[in-house]
Amino acid sequence: MESMSPPPVRRIIVERDPRTVSPPVAAPTSNGGGIASAQGLAARRAEAAALHPVERMRIEELSVAYGQKLAVNKVSLTVNRGEVLALIGPSGCGKTTLLRSLNRLVELTPSAVHSGRILLDGQDVDLLDAPYLRRRVGMLFQQPNPFPMSIFDNVAYALRERGSNRPSRREVEPAVIEALQRAGLYEEVKDNLEHPALALSGGQQQRLCIARALAVRPEVLLLDEPCSALDPLSTQVIEDLVVHLRSEIAIVIVTHNLQQAQRVGDRVAFMYLGDLVEYGAAEQVFRAPVAERTRQYVGGSFG
């Protein structure tokens, strides 16, 4: 058999040395919840940067105590439209107290006292009427809490309670439909808006509660472990919705799930024993934390 000559060697002349590109690295999975690709995270960070975040709330040296127990210690940070701020940290670190302070729910606890300031568009929230503040700064809780009424009436309730005159169904219907659409639920329920809300699945109930909050057009939306009672598929739907909504309103989410914080958070605040240990861009906090305590927490050493 005649031997074959080797193929010719092609030489490419370049003006400078080639640059080696590292392969993408999967995000760490210290607290479970799936693996978010580095490409996806990078794309979302670039998208967030393009939104030009606008400050909606400013927290200045906030401290909160329940009796003699200090829960939040001189925390300062900002809440911006165009970003999702994820509050992380072990149980009892003060992140839920901080969240509930933003719309003055903490003051419903008789023993609670606070110092420092929280500003909404430059106004001290302590000087605002509480119901008015809570319309502008809505909140979603761990467990879905739809009212025992129809899907339509759940969303319309928020609209009807805003003023002294109770609007008719025809008057509120456009706003109800819009809120359901913004919450990503309308296509699933549009054929039966009189369906009992409590008969919806857990994920649908949580999106209904989001629609109810969105109906009054808040500037800020607070989420306290919104996916803790949901299955993985429903969790993904809620997370996608949160990422989408951040272009319209400022969002703050408390989560124990570090993977969730990486997937939805643009900025991350790590709290420990009431202190704000680290606050910065999500990629920096998770991949190059400055504080040793942060490095231990995101690395899974404690939690």
N, C-alpha and C positions, 0 to 999 in steps of 0.2 A: 504494500500500500504506500502510495507516494506521500511523503510527509508534507504537512501544511505549514506554510510560513506564518509566523505570528502577525496579528493585525498591526497596521502602522500606528505609531504613537502620535497622538495629536497634541500639540503644544499650544496653549493659549497665552498670549501675551497680555498682561494686565498692568495698569499704571501703578497699582499699589498692592501690598500683600493682602490676600483674602482674609476676611474676618470670620472667626469661628463662632457659630451660633449654638448656644446650649439648647438641648431639647426641653420642651415644657415639662414642668414639675407639678405633680398633683398637689393640691392643697392639703395640709395636715388634717387628720381625722380624729383628733384627740377626744372629742365628745360625741362622736357618732353623727348620724344624720346624713350620710352619703358623702360623695367626693365631688367637689366642685373643681372643674378644670382650671388650670392657670390661664388658659386662653380666654375662657368665659369671664373670669374675674377681671382680667386686664381690659377686656372689651367693655365691661360694665363700669370700670373705673374711668375709662376714657369718655364714656357717655356721660357719667356724672360730672366730669370736668367741663364738658360742653354745656351743661345746664346753667352755669354761672350762678351758684347758690346765693340766695338772698336771706339775710338774717331776719328771722321772725321773733325769736325769743332769746333773751340773754339772762343767764343765771350768774349772779355776782355774790361770791362769798356766802353761799347759802349753807346754813346749819339748821338741822331739825333734831329735836330731842323729844322723847316720850318720857315725861317725868325726869328722872335722873339719867336715863339711858340716851346717849348721843347716837343717833342713827345716820346722820349726814353731817360731815365736818368740813365747812368752808369750801364748798364746791363751786367752781366757776367754769362755765362753758357756754356755747351758743347752740341754738337749734335753727337750722336753715332750711328754707324751701329749696328743693333741688337735691337734697341729701336725705339719706336715712341714717339717723344716729342710733347705734346699737349700744345699749347699756349691758355690760357683762360683769360677772363676778359671782362668787359662791353665795349660797343662801345666807340671808341676814347681813349682807354687806351694805345695804342702804339703797340699792338701785330702784326698788319699787317705791320706797318713800320719796326718793327724788322725783320719780315719774309722777306720783300722785300730788306732789307739791306744785306741779306746773299748772294744774287747774284747780288748786286749792281743795282737793279732796282730803288732804291730810288734816285740815282744820276740823273735819268732822269727828276726829278722835279727841275727846276732851283733854287728855293729858299732853297733847302735842303743842310744842312751842317752836318758833323759828326765828332766825335772824338772817340778815342779808336781804337781797332783792331779787325778784324775778320780773323781768320786763317783757311785755308783749307789744311789739311795734313801738317800743319806747315808753309804754305806759306801765306803771307799777301795778301788777295784778292785784295787790292788796287793796287798791283803790277802786277796782272795778266791781260792779255787781256780780255776785257769784254765778247765778244762772246765765247771765250774759257772757261771762268768761267761759263757762263750760260749753256754750254753743260755739264759741270761737276756737276752743281747745277741747276737741272731742276725745273720748276714751273708749277703748275696747278691752274687755277683761279676759281672763284665762278661759273661763267657761262661757260658751255662747249663752246669751240671756235674752232671747226673743220674748216679746210679750205674748200672752195667751190670746192672740187674735190673728186675723188673717195676715198674709204676706203684705198686702197693700196697706192695711191699717198700721202695721208695725212701722213702715217707713213714713206714712202720712202722720203718725202720732207726733213725731218731732216737729213737723211743719205746723200742725194745728195748735201745738202748745206754745208757739212763739208769741202770739198776740192775744188780745182780748176777744177779737172776732174769730169765730171758728169757721175756717174756709170750707167750702163744699168739696165733694169728691172731684167734681169737674175742675175746680180751681187748682187742686193739689196734684191731680193725676200727671201732668207733664213733669213736675219735679220728682214725683215718685218714680216714674219710668226712668228718668235721667239718672237718679241715684242708683237704681238697680243696675243700669247699664254700666255706670262707673265702677260698681262693685263686681262686675263680671257675672251677674246672676240673672239678668233679665231674660236671656235666651232660654234658660232652663225653666223659668216659671211663668213666662208671659201668657201662656194659655190658661192659667188658673191662678190668678192673683188673689182669689178668695180662699185658696188652699190654706189650712191652718199652718202657721209658721212652725209650731212645735212638731209637725209631722215631717219637716225637712230633715235631711241628713245633718250630721254635726258640722261638716264643712260648709254646707249651704246656710245653716243657721248663723255661722260666724260671718259669712259674707253678707247675710241679711243685716246683721248688726253693724257691719261696716257701712252698708247702704243707708241705714238709719242715721248713722253719724254724719255721713257725707251729705245727706239731704239738706242740712242747714248750712252747708258750705263753710266748714271750719277752715281756719288757717293752719291749724296744727292738729295732728292725730296721734294720740298716745296709745301704744299697744303693749299690754302687760301679758307676756307669755301667750300670745293669741293662738298658737298652734299646739300647746301642751296637751290638749285633749283630742287632737285630730290624728287621723291615719296619715301615712306618708304622702298619698296622692292628694288629699285635701290640703296638707301642709304645703305642697308644691304650688297648688293653685293660689293659696293665700300669699305665699312669698312672691310669686309672679305679680300678683295684684299690688303688693306693697311697693315693689320696684317700679311698677308702672305709675303709681299714684304720686311718687316722690317728685315728679315734674310739676305737679299741681299744688301740693301742700307739703308742709314740713312734717316729717314723721320721726317719732322716737319709739323704739321697740326695746323692751326688756326681754332678754332670753338667756336661758341656761345653756342652750345648744350653741356651741362655738361654731359648728358648721353653718348653722343658720345665720349667725352674726356675720360670717364671712360671705355668705351668699347674698344677703340683703343689705348689709351695712356699708355705707360709704365712709362714715367716721365711726370710731369705736371709743367708748369710755369704759375703762376697767376700774371697778370700785372694790375696795377691800376694807372691811371694818369701818365703813363710813367715809373713808378717804378716797379721793379721786387719784388713783395711782398713776394712770396713764391715759392720755386722750390724744387721738390723732387719726390719720387716715387708716382705714381698715388694713390695707396691705402692709403698712409699716408696723402696726400693732401686732399683727399675727406673724409676720415674717422677720421683722427686725425690732422687737420690743426693746425699749431703752431700760426700763426698770427690771431688776432681777425678779421681783415678785410677779410681774406680768409674764416674764419668760417661763416661770414655773407653772403659772396657771394655764396659759395657752398650750404648754407642753404636756399638760395632764398630770403634773406632779401632785396637785391637790384640787379640790373643787367640790 
